Amino acid sequence: MRKIVYQIHLWLGLVVSIPVLAWALSGFLYALPNTVEGGTIEKIDAARVKIAPGEAIIKANELAGKTLPTTALTLLMKDGKPVYQSIGGLGADSIFINAETGVAEMSKPPTWKTRFFREAHFYFFAGSWQVSLLILFSALAALSALTGIYLNLIYWFGKKRRKENNIQISEVNEYNH
């Protein structure tokens, strides 16, 4: 039984480690803005911000031609200019509103690197199978963890039992001599 569990654990480790490694690496690259996005992190120059957040939302709605269900409005520096990024209601796209002039524009399509890492990190490439794959890999990872726990318990309790048996054998040997 232990040999079968050991083999299953080894195979699960291989199968589960590949998507987990890809997910971890793509997430790590998100933490390095120059690697994926090609941008730099700049301090916001508050003196240059002339448009209020409420006005920025109005500008985003005007550009979209409808009232957007904005879920986030972020002020950031982009290409040396303060801009608001309006997120929500446009799928993966967002609207950038210049915080100095109020000019709104749709986000440009991401570079191939950014698109690749987004798709790899969030399993977008899987289409309608995305949720099923996430559930499958989660279940396999859980099974791998459980078999690992089982094997560790067998190993450590077996080691303790062997040590106790060795002590008993040495006591019997001492008694016989």
URZIVEN-V999595 format. One line per field, one symbol per residue. phi: phi as a letter, one per 20 degrees, with the letter a starting at -180 (. if undefined). A space follows every 10 residues. Layout:
phi=???
This chain:
phi=.ffffffgff ffgfffffff ffffffffff fdgffdemdc edffeffeed dfgfffffff ffffmaeeef dbcdebeclm cfcedecpnc meebdddffe dnfdbfffgf ffffffffff fdlffelfeg fffffgffff fffffffffg ffffffffff ffffffffff ffffffe
